[in-house]
Amino acid sequence: MPTGHVFIATSLDGFIARPDGSLDWLMSADHAGEDHGYDAFKRDIDAIVMGRGTFEAVRAFDAWPYDKPVLVLSRTLAATPVPETLRDKVTFADLTPQAAMTHLDQQGAARVYVDGGQIVQAFLREGLIADMIISRIPVLIGGGRSLFGPAGGDIHFVHERTDPFPSGLVQSRYRLRS
Ligand SMILES: NC(=O)c1ccc[n+]([C@@H]2O[C@H](COP(=O)([O-])OP(=O)(O)OC[C@H]3O[C@@H](n4cnc5c(N)ncnc54)[C@H](OP(=O)(O)O)[C@@H]3O)[C@@H](O)[C@H]2O)c1
């Protein structure tokens, strides 16, 4: 079975997006000249699994940002065709986290980037996240879409390291405690 890996940014109060999904608080943070390791992280993964919410946000970007296969989990989108321009890059499916990982295993993926708040929570509940890199932006946005939520029990991680950056971004790395 592939392992799941999270690389995500949150506000200081733990949100990954405003209630309407906007990321202005993240995009406007001035990180000029800082390498937070995102490119290295993306090079090291074989596939990406994301929720419909994340897909809809990424789709609005000027350019498609991934060069690895993307599996979008959605009951809504599974019944619709993938847009023409993304047909060789994206698959829509209505799968449980376990079934998604089995599918990606059959595609030869070993390391899977898991993205989107609800999707990360669903994968955490099923024990499918091996490690998380969380970058905290020093801004309180007061509400929005949470990275974490009810988990059905405690999930323990080992803190590996925390790196502060001049912009005020603080990045922490955790791996699932075995
Ligand atoms: N700050 C960051 O680094 C960062 C990173 C990623 C995303 N984001 C932002 O976060 C927002 C999206 O996150 P989100 O938490 O709202 O949504 P999400 O996790 O991306 O997607 C949730 C959707 O996925 C579908 N889904 C399929 N299987 C599911 C399952 N087992 N559990 C839960 N959902 C499942 C559902 O859509 P159906 O109803 O169609 O089934 C659900 O509404 C966007 O605004 C995006 O820009 C921020």
The ligand as an SDF file (V2000), in Angstrom:
LIG
                    3D

 48 52  0  0  0  0  0  0  0  0999 V2000
   -3.6530   26.1470    2.6940 N   0  0  0  0  0  0  0  0  0  0  0  0
   -3.2910   25.1450    1.9140 C   0  0  0  0  0  0  0  0  0  0  0  0
   -2.0990   24.7500    1.8430 O   0  0  0  0  0  0  0  0  0  0  0  0
   -4.3520   24.4370    1.1310 C   0  0  0  0  0  0  0  0  0  0  0  0
   -4.0940   23.1810    0.5580 C   0  0  0  0  0  0  0  0  0  0  0  0
   -5.1160   22.5330   -0.1070 C   0  0  0  0  0  0  0  0  0  0  0  0
   -6.3620   23.1160   -0.2290 C   0  0  0  0  0  0  0  0  0  0  0  0
   -6.5590   24.3490    0.3090 N   0  0  0  0  0  0  0  0  0  0  0  0
   -7.8770   24.9880    0.2140 C   0  0  0  0  0  0  0  0  0  0  0  0
   -8.7870   24.2240    0.9770 O   0  0  0  0  0  0  0  0  0  0  0  0
  -10.0580   24.2340    0.3430 C   0  0  0  0  0  0  0  0  0  0  0  0
  -10.4780   22.8040    0.0630 C   0  0  0  0  0  0  0  0  0  0  0  0
  -10.4260   22.0260    1.2340 O   0  0  0  0  0  0  0  0  0  0  0  0
  -11.7650   21.3930    1.8190 P   0  0  0  0  0  0  0  0  0  0  0  0
  -11.4520   20.7970    3.1440 O   0  0  0  0  0  0  0  0  0  0  0  0
  -12.8330   22.4050    1.7490 O   0  0  0  0  0  0  0  0  0  0  0  0
  -12.1300   20.2820    0.7390 O   0  0  0  0  0  0  0  0  0  0  0  0
  -11.3650   19.0080    0.1150 P   0  0  0  0  0  0  0  0  0  0  0  0
  -10.8760   18.0900    1.1790 O   0  0  0  0  0  0  0  0  0  0  0  0
  -10.3970   19.4590   -0.9160 O   0  0  0  0  0  0  0  0  0  0  0  0
  -12.5880   18.3390   -0.6770 O   0  0  0  0  0  0  0  0  0  0  0  0
  -13.7380   17.9100    0.0350 C   0  0  0  0  0  0  0  0  0  0  0  0
  -14.6600   17.2150   -0.9230 C   0  0  0  0  0  0  0  0  0  0  0  0
  -14.0680   16.0070   -1.3660 O   0  0  0  0  0  0  0  0  0  0  0  0
  -15.0970   15.0490   -1.5940 C   0  0  0  0  0  0  0  0  0  0  0  0
  -14.8190   13.7940   -0.8780 N   0  0  0  0  0  0  0  0  0  0  0  0
  -14.6530   12.5850   -1.4630 C   0  0  0  0  0  0  0  0  0  0  0  0
  -14.3890   11.6460   -0.5710 N   0  0  0  0  0  0  0  0  0  0  0  0
  -14.3980   12.2420    0.6050 C   0  0  0  0  0  0  0  0  0  0  0  0
  -14.1850   11.7530    1.9100 C   0  0  0  0  0  0  0  0  0  0  0  0
  -13.9070   10.4670    2.1810 N   0  0  0  0  0  0  0  0  0  0  0  0
  -14.2400   12.6420    2.9120 N   0  0  0  0  0  0  0  0  0  0  0  0
  -14.4850   13.9470    2.6640 C   0  0  0  0  0  0  0  0  0  0  0  0
  -14.6970   14.4550    1.4190 N   0  0  0  0  0  0  0  0  0  0  0  0
  -14.6580   13.5940    0.4090 C   0  0  0  0  0  0  0  0  0  0  0  0
  -16.3900   15.7120   -1.1980 C   0  0  0  0  0  0  0  0  0  0  0  0
  -16.9300   16.2110   -2.4240 O   0  0  0  0  0  0  0  0  0  0  0  0
  -18.2890   15.6050   -3.0550 P   0  0  0  0  0  0  0  0  0  0  0  0
  -19.3620   16.2600   -2.2950 O   0  0  0  0  0  0  0  0  0  0  0  0
  -18.2160   15.9750   -4.4870 O   0  0  0  0  0  0  0  0  0  0  0  0
  -18.2260   14.1150   -2.8240 O   0  0  0  0  0  0  0  0  0  0  0  0
  -15.9860   16.8550   -0.3160 C   0  0  0  0  0  0  0  0  0  0  0  0
  -16.8850   17.9430   -0.3750 O   0  0  0  0  0  0  0  0  0  0  0  0
   -9.9150   25.0430   -0.9340 C   0  0  0  0  0  0  0  0  0  0  0  0
  -10.3310   26.3630   -0.6810 O   0  0  0  0  0  0  0  0  0  0  0  0
   -8.4190   25.0250   -1.1870 C   0  0  0  0  0  0  0  0  0  0  0  0
   -7.9650   26.1660   -1.8760 O   0  0  0  0  0  0  0  0  0  0  0  0
   -5.6010   25.0100    0.9850 C   0  0  0  0  0  0  0  0  0  0  0  0
  1  2  1  0
  2  3  2  0
  2  4  1  0
  4  5  1  0
  4 48  2  0
  5  6  2  0
  6  7  1  0
  7  8  2  0
  8  9  1  0
  8 48  1  0
  9 10  1  0
  9 46  1  0
 10 11  1  0
 11 12  1  0
 11 44  1  0
 12 13  1  0
 13 14  1  0
 14 15  2  0
 14 16  1  0
 14 17  1  0
 17 18  1  0
 18 19  2  0
 18 20  1  0
 18 21  1  0
 21 22  1  0
 22 23  1  0
 23 24  1  0
 23 42  1  0
 24 25  1  0
 25 26  1  0
 25 36  1  0
 26 27  1  0
 26 35  1  0
 27 28  2  0
 28 29  1  0
 29 30  1  0
 29 35  2  0
 30 31  1  0
 30 32  2  0
 32 33  1  0
 33 34  2  0
 34 35  1  0
 36 37  1  0
 36 42  1  0
 37 38  1  0
 38 39  2  0
 38 40  1  0
 38 41  1  0
 42 43  1  0
 44 45  1  0
 44 46  1  0
 46 47  1  0
M  CHG  2   8   1  16  -1
M  END
$$$$
